[in-house]
Amino acid sequence: MQLDGIDIFVKVVQAGSFTKAAKLLGMPLTTVSGKVALLEKRLGVTLLHRTTRKLNLTEAGEAYFRRCLRVLDEVEAAEKELTTKRSEPEGTLRITSTIDVGHIILPPIIKEYLKRYPKMRVELVATNRLVDLISEGVDLAIRIGSLKDSTMVARRFLESQASLWASAAYVKKHGLPKHPRDLEKHQCISFSAEKNNNIRLSRQGETQTVAFPSRIVVDDMESTKAFVMQGDGIGLIPQFLCEEEARQGKLIPVLPQWTWGSLSLSFVYPAQRFVAPKVQSFIECALKSLKD
């Protein structure tokens, strides 16, 4: 059995194109295309239908891909089992997170990690776009909310209460709402994930769904905080983003007896038999940093 070209074929299918696969593999496009062509020639079948816009597996290619994937998973598992015996991780760890998590939570953790493991290099992709870990070659993601992809593993990282806040200047000018229904009379900073500009708040078993009138809509919590800080309205902000400003009196809690809920942050990585040492060591470092 010859494995030459099989790993490249699998990467092309996972990436969805020869160009993306070449970038992930660090190879010239001609090399990647040539390896797959030689594999098809050796097997005597067409594995992929190539067009300028789309890449499709043939029926034979689909069956071959599934079997190759299992074989490569076994090879990768064997290699990772050996590398877990190394005393120190080395190489590059690619992490992705939302922008606010990347700006606030991760920098001190990454600093401590690099201090602890001098042979490691970290590449952080901070974006609110949902990154495909496999096709984009990312080792670890920090994501908010529940995991929807069954091919991934999630490990709880942080739980943070999200509450309504306003700046001291806004409160001085407009006052504070005394009941959730009063929010309809205020200007609010809306998060794009909230549907219909409504917000749901609870207090001791009582629930209120009220209008959250917004002329400003954002897609990340850090932007919400920025607009709230400059007095543009009331916004929903997680605790980890506003602790310092709250201590200084720059941010005032709004309807503190009413709760919106909490945001859970999890480490997410592809399901695999053995977790790479660089991934495992970063997770352990991050969890320890939160306890200290």
Secondary structure, 3 states (H helix, E strand, C coil): CCCCCHHHHHHHHHHCCHHHHHHHHCCCHHHHHHHHHHHHHHHCCCCEEECCCCEEECHHHHHHHHHHHHHHHHHHHHHHHHHCCCCCCCEEEEEEECHHHHHHCHHHHHHHHHHHCCCEEEEEEECCCCCCCCCCCCCEEEEECCCCCCCEEEEEEEEEEEEEEEEHHHHHHHCCCCCHHHHHHCCEEEECCCHHHEEEEEECCEEEEEECCEEEEECCHHHHHHHHHCCCCEEEEEHHHHHHHHHCCCEEEECCCCECEEEEEEEEEECCCCCCHHHHHHHHHHHHHHHC
